[in-house]
Amino acid sequence: MSRVENVKFNPSSMGFFIADVPSFRRIWNESLHDKTYCVLSRKHAEIILRFDHLEQDSTYRGSTDIDEPDEYNLVFGNCQPEFKVSMHVHTEMYNLREGEKDFLSAGKAPLPKLYFLLFLIYAAFFIVWVIACKNQRPRVEKIHLIMGALLICKCLKMICASEDAIYVQKTGTPHGWDVAFYVFGFFKGIMLFTVIILIGTGWSILKPYLQEREKQVLKVVIPLQVLENIVYVIINETGPATRDWLTWNQLFLLIDIACCCVVFFPIIWSIRSLKEASKRDGKAAKNLEKLTLFKQFYIVVIVYLYFTRIVVSAIGAFLNYWFVWLVPVLEEGASLVFYGFIFYNFQPTETNPYLVIDDEEEENAAAQMEENNDDDDPFEL
């Protein structure tokens, strides 16, 4: 169907082609700068089918073998955009391994085993956490139960990611396991940011309540996480050829950055509160210990969010397609280290309320607190 009158339709101006990633980038760039550009007449594209080989309302079935290993895109090219085209297309792209179809790309082949290994690690992590909480039952706070729930969500997400990858590998479609993966990923995202905020406020560790401003932070972050997960599903279930796909990616990045920025506020408020408390109650040594821990927590959160959001993406942009699996390795490795830090430092531990602090230690701590107060403080808001 033509959108413009008196235009003759040329079937050879439409068809399907495949192109490796460098060629596809050249095609994309040239098409943006040249309005008369026709990809089907350029050497960068390997033509699979032109429409001049088809009759109206006919069906085509065929296959193409690719001998040169690389990452390829299958694209529909239309050099007459004034004509509207409709069709039903079913495609399969796979590698042959020992005579069996493998629908995972070469760079993602290690992912099923990787995710299953992470599932076992987090399952063991959860068991250790349960034992630690059981051994220190009188000192278990509500935050420790929420941290345990976070481990369960992370554990379930990893097993679903493994099964999802296996299902794609065998069938070429993720339908079924991808729903469970998105559900547990949704709860994991909300639980992670909630734990960071609650630890940052010192809730149930330093104090048994949340201030109004801290409740407002949760009211902002949780809806943002809901929206972020919805956008994440849209991005993963569509593709670059979908209208507004790039806009959805930009929206996802914006929401993620907003969440990362908001979680810093409670940590900084706790640092300021500890500094002010040290001036009032005279317990400089204990407050200095808590203050040091919260500053370390602040730095670790910054490093973790910066590494997983920016550094990993930058590394992934330069990786050869064979090493795509390194991106989840780096991201999940950083997550495991981060989880280890917060669970170790904020675990339920035995504390002695009658602990006697040496006078000299108290004086040294007080002097250090005073020195910190006199310096320019980067944690002030």
N, C-alpha and C positions, 0 to 999 in steps of 0.2 A: 504494500500500500504506500503510495507516494504522498508526501506532505506538500509537494510543489507540483503545480500543473505543468504539462508539456515537457516532462523530463523522461527520457528513455531509460528503462531499466537494463542494466548490464549484469547478468548473473555472475560473470567472472570477477566482479568487484567485491564479492562477498565469499567468505569461506573461513575455514579453521586452519590455524597454523600452530606450530610449537616453536619455542625459542628458549635458549638457556638464559640465565639471569643477566649476564652482561649484555647479551643481544636485546633482551626485553627492555633493559634500561635505556639502551640507545634508541630503540623504537619509540619508547615513551617520550624521551627528550625531543627527538626529531618531530614527532607528531604534535607536540606542544608549540613548536616554533614554525611549523610549515603547515598551513591550512589545507594545502593540496596534497599532502603526504598520503600515500597509499601503501600500507604495510605489505599487502599481497604482491606488490611488484618489487620489493626490496630483498636483497640477498640475506638479510639478517633472519628472515623467517623461513622455516621449513614448512611448505604447504602440505597440509593433510588432505584437504578437500576444498574444491571450488564449487560454487553453486551452479556453474554452467554444466556440470556433470550430472545434475539432478533435474528431474522433471517435477512440475508442480504437484504438490501433495504426495510426493514419493518418499521412500524411506531408504536411508543409506546405512550400511553396516560394514565396518572395516576395522583393521588394526594396523599399527605401525610399530616396527621394532627400532629401538634406539641403541646403536652400538657404542656411542661415545658416552662414558659415564659423566654425568653432570646433573644439575638441578634444572628442571624444565617447567615451563608454563604452557598450558593449552589455552589458546585465546581465540575468540571469534572476532574476525576483522570485517568491518563494513566501510568500504570506501565510497559508498553513496548514502550518507547519513540522512538524506531527504526521504529515503525509503524506510518504512517500518517493517520489521521482520519478526515473525513469531514461529517458534518451533519447540519441539520436545527433544531434549538431549539427554542421553545417558552415557557417561564416560567412565572408564576405569584406567587408572595409571598405577602400575605395580612393578616390582622387581621380581624376577624369578630366582628363587633360592632352592636348590635341590629339587627342581621341578615344581615347586609349590609357589602359589602367588603370595607375595608379601607386600601389603599395601602401605607399610610404613616406609618412609624415605630412608636412605642409607644413614643419614645423620641422626635419625630418631630410633634406629634399631635397638640401641642399648637401653632405651627408656623403660620398657616393661620391667626389666630386672632392677634397674636403678630405683624406680618407685617402690618396688616390692621390698628392696633392701631398706629403704627409708621407712617403710611401714613397720618392718621388724625392729628397727632402731627406736622409733617412737613408741612402739608397743612395749619394748623393754624400758624405755624412759618412763612411761606411765606406771609400770609395775614398781620401779624404783621409787617413784614419787608417792605411790600409795603406801609402800613400806615405810618411807620417811615420815609421812603424815601419821601412820598408825603408831610408830615408835614415839612420836612427839604429840600424841593426841591432845593433851591439855593445852598445848600451845598452837593448835591448828585454828586459823582464823577463816573467815568467809572467803577472803581473797585466795587462800590456798585451794579451796574447793573449786573456785572459778578457774584457777590455773590448771587444775586437773581436768576440768571440762575442756579447756583449750587443747590439752594434749590429746584427748579423745577425738575431738574434731579434726585435728591435724593428722592423727593416725588413720582415721576413716577416709580422709581426703586422699592420703597416699595410696591406700589399697584400691580406692576407686580409680585413681589416676593410672595405676598399674593395670587393672582390669580393662579400663578404657583403651589403653594403648594396645593391649593384647587383642581386644575385640576389633580395633581398627586394623591391626596387622593381619588378621584372618579374614575379615569381611569387607574392609574398606569403608565401613560406616561406624560411627561411635554411638548410634542411637541406643539408648537404654542406660549404659553406664555413664554417659556424659551427664544425664540428669542428676544421678547420685553425686557425681563429681562436683557439679555446680552447687548442689544443695549443701554439701559438707564444706565446700570452699567458701560459700556464703557465710555459714556459721563460724568457720575458722577466722575469716577476715574480721567479723564483728567482735569475736571473742578476743582476738589478738589486740586490737586497738583498745578494747575495754580494759584488758589487763594492763596495758601500758599506762592508760590514764589513771586507773585505780592505784597502781603502784606509785605512779607519779604524785598522786595526791596524798599518799601515805595512809590510805583508807584501810582500817582494821589492823594496821601495823603501827602507825604513829597515832592514829585517832580512830574512833569508832563511828564516825559520821562524815558526811560530805557537805561542804559548804554550798551555798546557792550557786556561786559562780562555777564550781566544779560540776554540779548537776547540769548546768547550762552547756558545759563542754561535752558531756555525754549526749545531751539532747541534740547537739550539732553533729557529732561524729557518727552516731549510729544511723541516722537517716542518710548521711553522706555515704556510709558504707553500703547501705541498701541500694542506693542509686548507683554506686560504683560497680556493684556486682551485677546489676541489671545491664549496665553498659558493657561490662565484660562479656556477658553471655551474647549480647547482640554482635559484638565484634567477632567472637569466635564462631558464631553460627552463620555469619555472612562472609564476605571476602572483599578484596580490593576493588572488584568490579561492581560492587553494590553501591548504589547512590548513597552519598553522605557517609560512607565508611570511614573516610579520613576525618570527617567532623566528629564521629563517634570516638575515634582514637584520641583526638585532641581533648574531647570532653572527659574521657577516662583519665588522661594525664592530669588535667586540671583538678578533678575531684580528688585524685590520689595525692597530689601535692597539697591540697587544702587540708586533707586528713592528717598528713604528716606534719604540717605546720601547727595545727590545733593541739596535737598531743604534747607539744613542748610546754605549753602554758602551765599545766598542773605541776610538772616537774620543777619549773622555775619558781612557782609559788611555794612549793615545799622547801626549796633551798632557802628562799628568803625567810620563810617561817622559822626554819631551824636557826638561822642566824639571829633572828630577833629573840628567839627563846633562849639562846645562849647568854644573852645580856640580862635576862630576867631571873632565870632559875639557878644560875651559878654552876650548872653541870656541864662545864665546857668540854671535858674529855668525851663524855657520851654523845654530846651534840656534835662534836667534831667528827666522831666516827660515823654518825648518821649523815652528816653533811658531806663527808668524803664519798660515802656510798652513793648518795643521790647525784653528786656531780659526775661520778663514774657512770651511773645509769644514764644520765643526760647525754654524755659523750657517746656511749655505746649505742643509744637509740639513734643519734644523729648518723653515726658511721653505718649502722645497719640499714637505715632507710636510704641514705645516700648511695650505698654500695648496691643494694638490690634494685633501686629505681633508676639509677643513672649509669653507674660503672658497668653493671652487667649488660644493660642495653647497648652501651657503647662497644663493649667487647663483642657482643653478638653480631653487631653490624659489620664487623671485619672478619668474622670466622668463615672459613670454607664450609660448604654444606655438609662435608663429612663430619664436622665437629660441632654440629648444632646441639648435640647432647651436652656439650660443656656449659651451655647457658643454664639449664636447670640444675646441673651439678654445682655451679657457682652460687646460684640463688638459694638452693636448698642447703648447701654447705654453710652459707652465711646465716640462714635461718636456724640451723641446728646449733651453731655457736652462740647465737643470740639467745635462744631458748635456754641453753646450758647456763649462760651468765645469769639470767633473771631467776631461773629456778634454783640455782645454787645460792645466790646472794639473798634471796627472799624466801628461803625455805623456813618451815617452822623449826626453831632451834631453842634449846634450853637457855633461859636467861636467869640470872641470880639477882633478885631485887635488892639483896643485901650486899652486893658487890662493893667492896671498899676500894676506892681509888686513891692511890698514893698522892700525897700533897704536892710533891714535885711534878708528878704527871699532870695533875690538875692545873698547876701553874703554867706548865709548858703549853698545855692545850689552850688555856685562856689567852696566853700571849700569841699563839698562832691564830686563834679566832680574831683577836684584836687586829693582828696584822692583815688578815683577810678582809676585815671590815674597812681598813684604811685604804686598801688597794682599790683600783678601778675594777668594779665587779661586772664581768661579762654576763652574769645571770640576772641582772636587774631588768624589769619590764616597767 
